[in-house]
Amino acid sequence: MRGGATMGFWDGERCEYCRGFIVEKIVDLPRKVGRKYALIKNVPAGVCKDCGTRYYAANVLKTIDTITHGRRKAEREISMAVYSL
Ligand SMILES: [Zn+2]
């Protein structure tokens, strides 16, 4: 698909590690908020097609920062099961 309005933020960008193409994806991001883990959903990220490295736009990082510093109220709270090997 082509055309200015439909271009994603990451279109044409290359991965700084492997030079692979970066595609825009909506991801869920586990982050530590205070002493608890929280899942931040629907985060727009640029994901490298080749190595999977994720990139976040500055405004997205700022929003994540706001959330992880507890300045935004959670939509809902779920308990999270944690496993370790
Ligand atoms: Zn890469």
PDB file of the backbone (N, CA, C, O) and the ligand in Angstrom, with CONECT records:
HET     ZN  A 101       1
ATOM      1  N   MET A   1       0.839  -1.194   0.000  1.00  0.00           N
ATOM      2  CA  MET A   1       0.000   0.000   0.000  1.00  0.00           C
ATOM      3  C   MET A   1       0.886   1.260   0.000  1.00  0.00           C
ATOM      4  O   MET A   1       1.894   1.322   0.704  1.00  0.00           O
ATOM      5  N   ARG A   2       0.498   2.237  -0.783  1.00  0.00           N
ATOM      6  CA  ARG A   2       1.301   3.459  -0.832  1.00  0.00           C
ATOM      7  C   ARG A   2       0.426   4.676  -0.587  1.00  0.00           C
ATOM      8  O   ARG A   2      -0.800   4.604  -0.677  1.00  0.00           O
ATOM      9  N   GLY A   3       1.070   5.798  -0.276  1.00  0.00           N
ATOM     10  CA  GLY A   3       0.310   7.028  -0.073  1.00  0.00           C
ATOM     11  C   GLY A   3       0.621   7.635   1.271  1.00  0.00           C
ATOM     12  O   GLY A   3       0.650   6.934   2.282  1.00  0.00           O
ATOM     13  N   GLY A   4       0.855   8.933   1.293  1.00  0.00           N
ATOM     14  CA  GLY A   4       1.318   9.634   2.489  1.00  0.00           C
ATOM     15  C   GLY A   4       0.518   9.371   3.738  1.00  0.00           C
ATOM     16  O   GLY A   4       1.096   9.069   4.782  1.00  0.00           O
ATOM     17  N   ALA A   5      -0.790   9.476   3.665  1.00  0.00           N
ATOM     18  CA  ALA A   5      -1.617   9.389   4.861  1.00  0.00           C
ATOM     19  C   ALA A   5      -1.580   8.011   5.513  1.00  0.00           C
ATOM     20  O   ALA A   5      -1.770   7.885   6.723  1.00  0.00           O
ATOM     21  N   THR A   6      -1.333   6.980   4.708  1.00  0.00           N
ATOM     22  CA  THR A   6      -1.367   5.636   5.267  1.00  0.00           C
ATOM     23  C   THR A   6       0.025   5.137   5.683  1.00  0.00           C
ATOM     24  O   THR A   6       0.168   4.030   6.203  1.00  0.00           O
ATOM     25  N   MET A   7       1.039   5.967   5.448  1.00  0.00           N
ATOM     26  CA  MET A   7       2.397   5.560   5.812  1.00  0.00           C
ATOM     27  C   MET A   7       2.531   5.479   7.323  1.00  0.00           C
ATOM     28  O   MET A   7       2.134   6.395   8.042  1.00  0.00           O
ATOM     29  N   GLY A   8       3.092   4.381   7.796  1.00  0.00           N
ATOM     30  CA  GLY A   8       3.343   4.253   9.215  1.00  0.00           C
ATOM     31  C   GLY A   8       4.555   5.080   9.613  1.00  0.00           C
ATOM     32  O   GLY A   8       5.378   5.444   8.774  1.00  0.00           O
ATOM     33  N   PHE A   9       4.649   5.362  10.869  1.00  0.00           N
ATOM     34  CA  PHE A   9       5.746   6.148  11.410  1.00  0.00           C
ATOM     35  C   PHE A   9       7.104   5.528  11.072  1.00  0.00           C
ATOM     36  O   PHE A   9       8.085   6.238  10.845  1.00  0.00           O
ATOM     37  N   TRP A  10       7.144   4.194  11.041  1.00  0.00           N
ATOM     38  CA  TRP A  10       8.419   3.499  10.886  1.00  0.00           C
ATOM     39  C   TRP A  10       8.714   3.081   9.454  1.00  0.00           C
ATOM     40  O   TRP A  10       9.761   2.490   9.190  1.00  0.00           O
ATOM     41  N   ASP A  11       7.825   3.370   8.540  1.00  0.00           N
ATOM     42  CA  ASP A  11       8.040   2.957   7.155  1.00  0.00           C
ATOM     43  C   ASP A  11       9.356   3.514   6.614  1.00  0.00           C
ATOM     44  O   ASP A  11       9.639   4.705   6.743  1.00  0.00           O
ATOM     45  N   GLY A  12      10.148   2.643   6.011  1.00  0.00           N
ATOM     46  CA  GLY A  12      11.406   3.065   5.418  1.00  0.00           C
ATOM     47  C   GLY A  12      12.554   3.118   6.398  1.00  0.00           C
ATOM     48  O   GLY A  12      13.703   3.297   5.995  1.00  0.00           O
ATOM     49  N   GLU A  13      12.264   2.965   7.695  1.00  0.00           N
ATOM     50  CA  GLU A  13      13.336   2.980   8.687  1.00  0.00           C
ATOM     51  C   GLU A  13      14.036   1.625   8.714  1.00  0.00           C
ATOM     52  O   GLU A  13      13.424   0.588   8.456  1.00  0.00           O
ATOM     53  N   ARG A  14      15.319   1.653   9.031  1.00  0.00           N
ATOM     54  CA  ARG A  14      16.087   0.415   9.111  1.00  0.00           C
ATOM     55  C   ARG A  14      16.571   0.208  10.537  1.00  0.00           C
ATOM     56  O   ARG A  14      16.808   1.157  11.284  1.00  0.00           O
ATOM     57  N   CYS A  15      16.707  -1.060  10.884  1.00  0.00           N
ATOM     58  CA  CYS A  15      17.204  -1.443  12.194  1.00  0.00           C
ATOM     59  C   CYS A  15      18.650  -0.981  12.361  1.00  0.00           C
ATOM     60  O   CYS A  15      19.468  -1.153  11.458  1.00  0.00           O
ATOM     61  N   GLU A  16      18.960  -0.395  13.515  1.00  0.00           N
ATOM     62  CA  GLU A  16      20.329   0.089  13.713  1.00  0.00           C
ATOM     63  C   GLU A  16      21.318  -1.034  14.008  1.00  0.00           C
ATOM     64  O   GLU A  16      22.530  -0.818  13.979  1.00  0.00           O
ATOM     65  N   TYR A  17      20.806  -2.231  14.292  1.00  0.00           N
ATOM     66  CA  TYR A  17      21.695  -3.364  14.566  1.00  0.00           C
ATOM     67  C   TYR A  17      21.953  -4.215  13.332  1.00  0.00           C
ATOM     68  O   TYR A  17      23.101  -4.537  13.026  1.00  0.00           O
ATOM     69  N   CYS A  18      20.885  -4.582  12.618  1.00  0.00           N
ATOM     70  CA  CYS A  18      21.068  -5.519  11.502  1.00  0.00           C
ATOM     71  C   CYS A  18      20.683  -4.913  10.159  1.00  0.00           C
ATOM     72  O   CYS A  18      20.782  -5.572   9.124  1.00  0.00           O
ATOM     73  N   ARG A  19      20.241  -3.647  10.178  1.00  0.00           N
ATOM     74  CA  ARG A  19      19.823  -2.947   8.961  1.00  0.00           C
ATOM     75  C   ARG A  19      18.561  -3.552   8.327  1.00  0.00           C
ATOM     76  O   ARG A  19      18.238  -3.258   7.176  1.00  0.00           O
ATOM     77  N   GLY A  20      17.864  -4.386   9.076  1.00  0.00           N
ATOM     78  CA  GLY A  20      16.619  -4.953   8.575  1.00  0.00           C
ATOM     79  C   GLY A  20      15.535  -3.888   8.541  1.00  0.00           C
ATOM     80  O   GLY A  20      15.665  -2.841   9.176  1.00  0.00           O
ATOM     81  N   PHE A  21      14.477  -4.151   7.808  1.00  0.00           N
ATOM     82  CA  PHE A  21      13.374  -3.198   7.753  1.00  0.00           C
ATOM     83  C   PHE A  21      12.567  -3.230   9.042  1.00  0.00           C
ATOM     84  O   PHE A  21      12.383  -4.278   9.659  1.00  0.00           O
ATOM     85  N   ILE A  22      12.094  -2.062   9.427  1.00  0.00           N
ATOM     86  CA  ILE A  22      11.274  -1.948  10.625  1.00  0.00           C
ATOM     87  C   ILE A  22       9.809  -1.803  10.211  1.00  0.00           C
ATOM     88  O   ILE A  22       9.461  -0.966   9.377  1.00  0.00           O
ATOM     89  N   VAL A  23       8.969  -2.629  10.808  1.00  0.00           N
ATOM     90  CA  VAL A  23       7.540  -2.537  10.529  1.00  0.00           C
ATOM     91  C   VAL A  23       6.820  -2.109  11.799  1.00  0.00           C
ATOM     92  O   VAL A  23       7.249  -2.416  12.912  1.00  0.00           O
ATOM     93  N   GLU A  24       5.711  -1.390  11.608  1.00  0.00           N
ATOM     94  CA  GLU A  24       4.969  -0.927  12.770  1.00  0.00           C
ATOM     95  C   GLU A  24       4.036  -2.020  13.269  1.00  0.00           C
ATOM     96  O   GLU A  24       3.306  -2.634  12.491  1.00  0.00           O
ATOM     97  N   LYS A  25       4.071  -2.253  14.568  1.00  0.00           N
ATOM     98  CA  LYS A  25       3.197  -3.242  15.173  1.00  0.00           C
ATOM     99  C   LYS A  25       2.633  -2.686  16.469  1.00  0.00           C
ATOM    100  O   LYS A  25       3.224  -1.807  17.096  1.00  0.00           O
ATOM    101  N   ILE A  26       1.497  -3.206  16.854  1.00  0.00           N
ATOM    102  CA  ILE A  26       0.913  -2.850  18.144  1.00  0.00           C
ATOM    103  C   ILE A  26       1.278  -3.969  19.111  1.00  0.00           C
ATOM    104  O   ILE A  26       0.917  -5.126  18.895  1.00  0.00           O
ATOM    105  N   VAL A  27       1.979  -3.629  20.157  1.00  0.00           N
ATOM    106  CA  VAL A  27       2.468  -4.659  21.075  1.00  0.00           C
ATOM    107  C   VAL A  27       1.963  -4.413  22.501  1.00  0.00           C
ATOM    108  O   VAL A  27       1.518  -3.320  22.849  1.00  0.00           O
ATOM    109  N   ASP A  28       2.050  -5.467  23.303  1.00  0.00           N
ATOM    110  CA  ASP A  28       1.778  -5.346  24.736  1.00  0.00           C
ATOM    111  C   ASP A  28       3.114  -5.312  25.442  1.00  0.00           C
ATOM    112  O   ASP A  28       4.010  -6.101  25.139  1.00  0.00           O
ATOM    113  N   LEU A  29       3.243  -4.409  26.372  1.00  0.00           N
ATOM    114  CA  LEU A  29       4.535  -4.189  26.996  1.00  0.00           C
ATOM    115  C   LEU A  29       4.465  -4.412  28.506  1.00  0.00           C
ATOM    116  O   LEU A  29       3.788  -3.660  29.208  1.00  0.00           O
ATOM    117  N   PRO A  30       5.155  -5.432  29.012  1.00  0.00           N
ATOM    118  CA  PRO A  30       5.191  -5.597  30.463  1.00  0.00           C
ATOM    119  C   PRO A  30       6.189  -4.593  31.046  1.00  0.00           C
ATOM    120  O   PRO A  30       7.318  -4.482  30.570  1.00  0.00           O
ATOM    121  N   ARG A  31       5.769  -3.879  32.058  1.00  0.00           N
ATOM    122  CA  ARG A  31       6.645  -2.883  32.665  1.00  0.00           C
ATOM    123  C   ARG A  31       6.446  -2.899  34.180  1.00  0.00           C
ATOM    124  O   ARG A  31       5.363  -3.212  34.673  1.00  0.00           O
ATOM    125  N   LYS A  32       7.474  -2.567  34.883  1.00  0.00           N
ATOM    126  CA  LYS A  32       7.361  -2.519  36.332  1.00  0.00           C
ATOM    127  C   LYS A  32       6.834  -1.146  36.742  1.00  0.00           C
ATOM    128  O   LYS A  32       7.407  -0.112  36.399  1.00  0.00           O
ATOM    129  N   VAL A  33       5.743  -1.164  37.475  1.00  0.00           N
ATOM    130  CA  VAL A  33       5.169   0.089  37.968  1.00  0.00           C
ATOM    131  C   VAL A  33       5.218   0.031  39.478  1.00  0.00           C
ATOM    132  O   VAL A  33       4.478  -0.735  40.095  1.00  0.00           O
ATOM    133  N   GLY A  34       6.077   0.829  40.079  1.00  0.00           N
ATOM    134  CA  GLY A  34       6.287   0.736  41.510  1.00  0.00           C
ATOM    135  C   GLY A  34       6.882  -0.621  41.818  1.00  0.00           C
ATOM    136  O   GLY A  34       7.937  -0.976  41.292  1.00  0.00           O
ATOM    137  N   ARG A  35       6.199  -1.392  42.679  1.00  0.00           N
ATOM    138  CA  ARG A  35       6.714  -2.725  42.999  1.00  0.00           C
ATOM    139  C   ARG A  35       5.954  -3.817  42.268  1.00  0.00           C
ATOM    140  O   ARG A  35       6.185  -5.005  42.492  1.00  0.00           O
ATOM    141  N   LYS A  36       5.052  -3.410  41.400  1.00  0.00           N
ATOM    142  CA  LYS A  36       4.226  -4.385  40.682  1.00  0.00           C
ATOM    143  C   LYS A  36       4.525  -4.351  39.184  1.00  0.00           C
ATOM    144  O   LYS A  36       5.025  -3.366  38.642  1.00  0.00           O
ATOM    145  N   TYR A  37       4.201  -5.461  38.549  1.00  0.00           N
ATOM    146  CA  TYR A  37       4.319  -5.491  37.100  1.00  0.00           C
ATOM    147  C   TYR A  37       2.991  -5.114  36.476  1.00  0.00           C
ATOM    148  O   TYR A  37       1.927  -5.521  36.943  1.00  0.00           O
ATOM    149  N   ALA A  38       3.067  -4.353  35.443  1.00  0.00           N
ATOM    150  CA  ALA A  38       1.859  -3.958  34.741  1.00  0.00           C
ATOM    151  C   ALA A  38       2.033  -4.276  33.271  1.00  0.00           C
ATOM    152  O   ALA A  38       3.149  -4.313  32.753  1.00  0.00           O
ATOM    153  N   LEU A  39       0.931  -4.501  32.619  1.00  0.00           N
ATOM    154  CA  LEU A  39       0.955  -4.746  31.196  1.00  0.00           C
ATOM    155  C   LEU A  39       0.375  -3.520  30.503  1.00  0.00           C
ATOM    156  O   LEU A  39      -0.781  -3.154  30.714  1.00  0.00           O
ATOM    157  N   ILE A  40       1.190  -2.907  29.685  1.00  0.00           N
ATOM    158  CA  ILE A  40       0.727  -1.745  28.943  1.00  0.00           C
ATOM    159  C   ILE A  40       0.339  -2.240  27.555  1.00  0.00           C
ATOM    160  O   ILE A  40       1.176  -2.704  26.781  1.00  0.00           O
ATOM    161  N   LYS A  41      -0.941  -2.129  27.267  1.00  0.00           N
ATOM    162  CA  LYS A  41      -1.437  -2.701  26.013  1.00  0.00           C
ATOM    163  C   LYS A  41      -1.518  -1.656  24.909  1.00  0.00           C
ATOM    164  O   LYS A  41      -1.525  -0.451  25.158  1.00  0.00           O
ATOM    165  N   ASN A  42      -1.580  -2.160  23.682  1.00  0.00           N
ATOM    166  CA  ASN A  42      -1.754  -1.322  22.495  1.00  0.00           C
ATOM    167  C   ASN A  42      -0.670  -0.265  22.327  1.00  0.00           C
ATOM    168  O   ASN A  42      -0.952   0.892  22.015  1.00  0.00           O
ATOM    169  N   VAL A  43       0.562  -0.681  22.538  1.00  0.00           N
ATOM    170  CA  VAL A  43       1.687   0.230  22.370  1.00  0.00           C
ATOM    171  C   VAL A  43       2.173   0.162  20.926  1.00  0.00           C
ATOM    172  O   VAL A  43       2.553  -0.909  20.454  1.00  0.00           O
ATOM    173  N   PRO A  44       2.164   1.293  20.219  1.00  0.00           N
ATOM    174  CA  PRO A  44       2.694   1.269  18.854  1.00  0.00           C
ATOM    175  C   PRO A  44       4.214   1.193  18.893  1.00  0.00           C
ATOM    176  O   PRO A  44       4.869   2.022  19.526  1.00  0.00           O
ATOM    177  N   ALA A  45       4.761   0.213  18.224  1.00  0.00           N
ATOM    178  CA  ALA A  45       6.208   0.046  18.231  1.00  0.00           C
ATOM    179  C   ALA A  45       6.694  -0.261  16.837  1.00  0.00           C
ATOM    180  O   ALA A  45       5.951  -0.790  16.010  1.00  0.00           O
ATOM    181  N   GLY A  46       7.937   0.071  16.580  1.00  0.00           N
ATOM    182  CA  GLY A  46       8.573  -0.342  15.342  1.00  0.00           C
ATOM    183  C   GLY A  46       9.333  -1.615  15.646  1.00  0.00           C
ATOM    184  O   GLY A  46      10.167  -1.640  16.552  1.00  0.00           O
ATOM    185  N   VAL A  47       9.056  -2.675  14.897  1.00  0.00           N
ATOM    186  CA  VAL A  47       9.709  -3.960  15.165  1.00  0.00           C
ATOM    187  C   VAL A  47      10.530  -4.374  13.955  1.00  0.00           C
ATOM    188  O   VAL A  47      10.032  -4.398  12.829  1.00  0.00           O
ATOM    189  N   CYS A  48      11.787  -4.699  14.198  1.00  0.00           N
ATOM    190  CA  CYS A  48      12.665  -5.131  13.112  1.00  0.00           C
ATOM    191  C   CYS A  48      12.194  -6.490  12.603  1.00  0.00           C
ATOM    192  O   CYS A  48      12.002  -7.428  13.376  1.00  0.00           O
ATOM    193  N   LYS A  49      12.013  -6.573  11.294  1.00  0.00           N
ATOM    194  CA  LYS A  49      11.557  -7.828  10.673  1.00  0.00           C
ATOM    195  C   LYS A  49      12.567  -8.952  10.843  1.00  0.00           C
ATOM    196  O   LYS A  49      12.201 -10.126  10.900  1.00  0.00           O
ATOM    197  N   ASP A  50      13.843  -8.584  10.925  1.00  0.00           N
ATOM    198  CA  ASP A  50      14.884  -9.602  10.967  1.00  0.00           C
ATOM    199  C   ASP A  50      15.276 -10.034  12.379  1.00  0.00           C
ATOM    200  O   ASP A  50      15.290 -11.228  12.675  1.00  0.00           O
ATOM    201  N   CYS A  51      15.593  -9.081  13.251  1.00  0.00           N
ATOM    202  CA  CYS A  51      16.087  -9.471  14.569  1.00  0.00           C
ATOM    203  C   CYS A  51      15.069  -9.233  15.680  1.00  0.00           C
ATOM    204  O   CYS A  51      15.288  -9.644  16.820  1.00  0.00           O
ATOM    205  N   GLY A  52      13.959  -8.573  15.357  1.00  0.00           N
ATOM    206  CA  GLY A  52      12.903  -8.399  16.348  1.00  0.00           C
ATOM    207  C   GLY A  52      13.122  -7.271  17.346  1.00  0.00           C
ATOM    208  O   GLY A  52      12.334  -7.100  18.276  1.00  0.00           O
ATOM    209  N   THR A  53      14.182  -6.505  17.156  1.00  0.00           N
ATOM    210  CA  THR A  53      14.420  -5.360  18.043  1.00  0.00           C
ATOM    211  C   THR A  53      13.245  -4.390  17.957  1.00  0.00           C
ATOM    212  O   THR A  53      12.746  -4.085  16.874  1.00  0.00           O
ATOM    213  N   ARG A  54      12.813  -3.911  19.132  1.00  0.00           N
ATOM    214  CA  ARG A  54      11.689  -2.979  19.146  1.00  0.00           C
ATOM    215  C   ARG A  54      12.178  -1.553  19.326  1.00  0.00           C
ATOM    216  O   ARG A  54      13.111  -1.278  20.080  1.00  0.00           O
ATOM    217  N   TYR A  55      11.526  -0.672  18.622  1.00  0.00           N
ATOM    218  CA  TYR A  55      11.826   0.761  18.738  1.00  0.00           C
ATOM    219  C   TYR A  55      10.550   1.492  19.105  1.00  0.00           C
ATOM    220  O   TYR A  55       9.456   1.123  18.677  1.00  0.00           O
ATOM    221  N   TYR A  56      10.708   2.528  19.900  1.00  0.00           N
ATOM    222  CA  TYR A  56       9.535   3.296  20.312  1.00  0.00           C
ATOM    223  C   TYR A  56       9.752   4.764  19.993  1.00  0.00           C
ATOM    224  O   TYR A  56      10.843   5.303  20.182  1.00  0.00           O
ATOM    225  N   ALA A  57       8.706   5.394  19.510  1.00  0.00           N
ATOM    226  CA  ALA A  57       8.780   6.817  19.212  1.00  0.00           C
ATOM    227  C   ALA A  57       8.858   7.600  20.519  1.00  0.00           C
ATOM    228  O   ALA A  57       8.394   7.137  21.561  1.00  0.00           O
ATOM    229  N   ALA A  58       9.448   8.790  20.452  1.00  0.00           N
ATOM    230  CA  ALA A  58       9.671   9.610  21.652  1.00  0.00           C
ATOM    231  C   ALA A  58       8.388   9.879  22.437  1.00  0.00           C
ATOM    232  O   ALA A  58       8.383   9.828  23.667  1.00  0.00           O
ATOM    233  N   ASN A  59       7.306  10.163  21.720  1.00  0.00           N
ATOM    234  CA  ASN A  59       6.053  10.467  22.422  1.00  0.00           C
ATOM    235  C   ASN A  59       5.469   9.228  23.093  1.00  0.00           C
ATOM    236  O   ASN A  59       4.806   9.315  24.126  1.00  0.00           O
ATOM    237  N   VAL A  60       5.732   8.062  22.476  1.00  0.00           N
ATOM    238  CA  VAL A  60       5.275   6.796  23.059  1.00  0.00           C
ATOM    239  C   VAL A  60       6.054   6.513  24.342  1.00  0.00           C
ATOM    240  O   VAL A  60       5.479   6.120  25.357  1.00  0.00           O
ATOM    241  N   LEU A  61       7.370   6.718  24.283  1.00  0.00           N
ATOM    242  CA  LEU A  61       8.209   6.514  25.458  1.00  0.00           C
ATOM    243  C   LEU A  61       7.793   7.430  26.600  1.00  0.00           C
ATOM    244  O   LEU A  61       7.830   7.049  27.770  1.00  0.00           O
ATOM    245  N   LYS A  62       7.403   8.632  26.242  1.00  0.00           N
ATOM    246  CA  LYS A  62       6.973   9.617  27.246  1.00  0.00           C
ATOM    247  C   LYS A  62       5.702   9.147  27.942  1.00  0.00           C
ATOM    248  O   LYS A  62       5.562   9.265  29.160  1.00  0.00           O
ATOM    249  N   THR A  63       4.780   8.611  27.145  1.00  0.00           N
ATOM    250  CA  THR A  63       3.531   8.095  27.705  1.00  0.00           C
ATOM    251  C   THR A  63       3.804   6.898  28.610  1.00  0.00           C
ATOM    252  O   THR A  63       3.227   6.783  29.692  1.00  0.00           O
ATOM    253  N   ILE A  64       4.690   6.007  28.161  1.00  0.00           N
ATOM    254  CA  ILE A  64       5.054   4.842  28.971  1.00  0.00           C
ATOM    255  C   ILE A  64       5.675   5.302  30.283  1.00  0.00           C
ATOM    256  O   ILE A  64       5.395   4.746  31.345  1.00  0.00           O
ATOM    257  N   ASP A  65       6.513   6.316  30.196  1.00  0.00           N
ATOM    258  CA  ASP A  65       7.160   6.884  31.368  1.00  0.00           C
ATOM    259  C   ASP A  65       6.126   7.421  32.361  1.00  0.00           C
ATOM    260  O   ASP A  65       6.238   7.216  33.569  1.00  0.00           O
ATOM    261  N   THR A  66       5.127   8.106  31.827  1.00  0.00           N
ATOM    262  CA  THR A  66       4.048   8.644  32.666  1.00  0.00           C
ATOM    263  C   THR A  66       3.340   7.519  33.409  1.00  0.00           C
ATOM    264  O   THR A  66       3.028   7.633  34.595  1.00  0.00           O
ATOM    265  N   ILE A  67       3.094   6.430  32.686  1.00  0.00           N
ATOM    266  CA  ILE A  67       2.400   5.286  33.280  1.00  0.00           C
ATOM    267  C   ILE A  67       3.264   4.630  34.352  1.00  0.00           C
ATOM    268  O   ILE A  67       2.790   4.353  35.454  1.00  0.00           O
ATOM    269  N   THR A  68       4.530   4.383  34.031  1.00  0.00           N
ATOM    270  CA  THR A  68       5.383   3.656  34.972  1.00  0.00           C
ATOM    271  C   THR A  68       5.734   4.491  36.204  1.00  0.00           C
ATOM    272  O   THR A  68       6.197   3.945  37.205  1.00  0.00           O
ATOM    273  N   HIS A  69       5.522   5.776  36.142  1.00  0.00           N
ATOM    274  CA  HIS A  69       5.740   6.593  37.327  1.00  0.00           C
ATOM    275  C   HIS A  69       4.436   6.808  38.092  1.00  0.00           C
ATOM    276  O   HIS A  69       4.353   7.624  39.010  1.00  0.00           O
ATOM    277  N   GLY A  70       3.434   6.053  37.685  1.00  0.00           N
ATOM    278  CA  GLY A  70       2.174   6.048  38.422  1.00  0.00           C
ATOM    279  C   GLY A  70       1.367   7.320  38.326  1.00  0.00           C
ATOM    280  O   GLY A  70       0.523   7.606  39.176  1.00  0.00           O
ATOM    281  N   ARG A  71       1.637   8.083  37.277  1.00  0.00           N
ATOM    282  CA  ARG A  71       0.881   9.325  37.140  1.00  0.00           C
ATOM    283  C   ARG A  71      -0.404   9.138  36.351  1.00  0.00           C
ATOM    284  O   ARG A  71      -1.178  10.074  36.156  1.00  0.00           O
ATOM    285  N   ARG A  72      -0.611   7.910  35.904  1.00  0.00           N
ATOM    286  CA  ARG A  72      -1.850   7.634  35.190  1.00  0.00           C
ATOM    287  C   ARG A  72      -2.520   6.451  35.859  1.00  0.00           C
ATOM    288  O   ARG A  72      -1.866   5.468  36.208  1.00  0.00           O
ATOM    289  N   LYS A  73      -3.816   6.553  36.035  1.00  0.00           N
ATOM    290  CA  LYS A  73      -4.549   5.482  36.689  1.00  0.00           C
ATOM    291  C   LYS A  73      -4.757   4.318  35.724  1.00  0.00           C
ATOM    292  O   LYS A  73      -5.063   4.516  34.548  1.00  0.00           O
ATOM    293  N   ALA A  74      -4.586   3.117  36.235  1.00  0.00           N
ATOM    294  CA  ALA A  74      -4.774   1.949  35.387  1.00  0.00           C
ATOM    295  C   ALA A  74      -6.230   1.803  34.976  1.00  0.00           C
ATOM    296  O   ALA A  74      -7.136   2.115  35.749  1.00  0.00           O
ATOM    297  N   GLU A  75      -6.449   1.332  33.769  1.00  0.00           N
ATOM    298  CA  GLU A  75      -7.808   1.075  33.290  1.00  0.00           C
ATOM    299  C   GLU A  75      -8.456  -0.019  34.119  1.00  0.00           C
ATOM    300  O   GLU A  75      -9.614   0.084  34.524  1.00  0.00           O
ATOM    301  N   ARG A  76      -7.684  -1.066  34.361  1.00  0.00           N
ATOM    302  CA  ARG A  76      -8.148  -2.154  35.211  1.00  0.00           C
ATOM    303  C   ARG A  76      -6.929  -2.885  35.725  1.00  0.00           C
ATOM    304  O   ARG A  76      -5.840  -2.805  35.158  1.00  0.00           O
ATOM    305  N   GLU A  77      -7.140  -3.595  36.807  1.00  0.00           N
ATOM    306  CA  GLU A  77      -6.017  -4.335  37.369  1.00  0.00           C
ATOM    307  C   GLU A  77      -6.294  -5.814  37.268  1.00  0.00           C
ATOM    308  O   GLU A  77      -7.384  -6.286  37.594  1.00  0.00           O
ATOM    309  N   ILE A  78      -5.300  -6.534  36.816  1.00  0.00           N
ATOM    310  CA  ILE A  78      -5.428  -7.993  36.737  1.00  0.00           C
ATOM    311  C   ILE A  78      -4.281  -8.609  37.534  1.00  0.00           C
ATOM    312  O   ILE A  78      -3.217  -8.004  37.667  1.00  0.00           O
ATOM    313  N   SER A  79      -4.491  -9.778  38.048  1.00  0.00           N
ATOM    314  CA  SER A  79      -3.356 -10.436  38.686  1.00  0.00           C
ATOM    315  C   SER A  79      -2.573 -11.155  37.602  1.00  0.00           C
ATOM    316  O   SER A  79      -3.143 -11.664  36.637  1.00  0.00           O
ATOM    317  N   MET A  80      -1.295 -11.190  37.771  1.00  0.00           N
ATOM    318  CA  MET A  80      -0.446 -11.713  36.719  1.00  0.00           C
ATOM    319  C   MET A  80       0.324 -12.920  37.272  1.00  0.00           C
ATOM    320  O   MET A  80       0.971 -12.823  38.314  1.00  0.00           O
ATOM    321  N   ALA A  81       0.252 -14.017  36.592  1.00  0.00           N
ATOM    322  CA  ALA A  81       1.007 -15.188  36.993  1.00  0.00           C
ATOM    323  C   ALA A  81       2.442 -15.061  36.496  1.00  0.00           C
ATOM    324  O   ALA A  81       2.683 -14.713  35.340  1.00  0.00           O
ATOM    325  N   VAL A  82       3.367 -15.343  37.363  1.00  0.00           N
ATOM    326  CA  VAL A  82       4.761 -15.259  36.970  1.00  0.00           C
ATOM    327  C   VAL A  82       5.442 -16.610  37.148  1.00  0.00           C
ATOM    328  O   VAL A  82       5.322 -17.229  38.205  1.00  0.00           O
ATOM    329  N   TYR A  83       6.138 -17.062  36.148  1.00  0.00           N
ATOM    330  CA  TYR A  83       6.847 -18.339  36.200  1.00  0.00           C
ATOM    331  C   TYR A  83       8.326 -18.092  35.960  1.00  0.00           C
ATOM    332  O   TYR A  83       8.697 -17.182  35.219  1.00  0.00           O
ATOM    333  N   SER A  84       9.144 -18.876  36.566  1.00  0.00           N
ATOM    334  CA  SER A  84      10.554 -18.793  36.225  1.00  0.00           C
ATOM    335  C   SER A  84      11.128 -20.194  36.041  1.00  0.00           C
ATOM    336  O   SER A  84      10.647 -21.160  36.634  1.00  0.00           O
ATOM    337  N   LEU A  85      12.129 -20.284  35.240  1.00  0.00           N
ATOM    338  CA  LEU A  85      12.725 -21.585  34.940  1.00  0.00           C
ATOM    339  C   LEU A  85      13.922 -21.868  35.848  1.00  0.00           C
ATOM    340  O   LEU A  85      14.547 -22.923  35.734  1.00  0.00           O
TER     341      LEU A  85
HETATM  342 ZN    ZN A 101      17.299  -5.798  13.291  1.00  0.00          ZN2+
END
